[in-house]
């Protein structure tokens, strides 16, 4: 009985320790993994463009308080810098429509997908473009 208990505990440790090491390896990796999980409704371990746009659309609707169909700088709560704003607002009308928002999300998605496989994993979400993208999705 004692041998069985010892072997069971050893087996549990052998399985658990590598997973714990990965989770504790890097706070930014853990944050990227958590972000990935929240954006990955089909649980395939990646975010595709459709999933990113679905999340972005939901966030746009949540942020768009005055119901005028656009976001202004105040509604975005600092999610984009002045440089990013210029890219997201191509018509320079000082607001971002949902169409412009989703187009900008798509452009960032493509920047964050250097292997062009159409999906983003936790490592790609941790890249500068990936971090910029996640600010527009959550």
LINDA-V977104 format. One record per backbone hydrogen bond with DSSP energy under -1.0 kcal/mol. CO is the residue of the C=O (numbers start at 1). NH is the residue of the N-H. Records with the same first field share a line. If there is no record, write none. Layout:
CO: NH + NH
//
This chain:
1: 5
2: 6
3: 7
4: 8
5: 9
6: 10
7: 11
8: 12
9: 13
10: 14
11: 15
12: 16
13: 17
16: 20
17: 21
18: 22
19: 23
20: 24
26: 30
27: 31
28: 32
29: 33
30: 34
31: 35
32: 36
33: 37
34: 38
35: 39
40: 43
47: 120
48: 52
49: 53
50: 54
51: 55
52: 56
53: 57
54: 58
55: 59
56: 60
57: 61
58: 62
59: 63
60: 64
63: 65
71: 96
72: 76
74: 77
76: 79
81: 85
82: 86
83: 87
84: 88
85: 89
89: 92
96: 71
97: 101
98: 102
99: 103
100: 104
101: 105
102: 106
103: 107
104: 108
105: 109
106: 110
107: 111
108: 112
113: 116
120: 47
121: 125
122: 126
127: 131
128: 132
129: 133
130: 134
131: 135
133: 136
134: 137 + 138
//
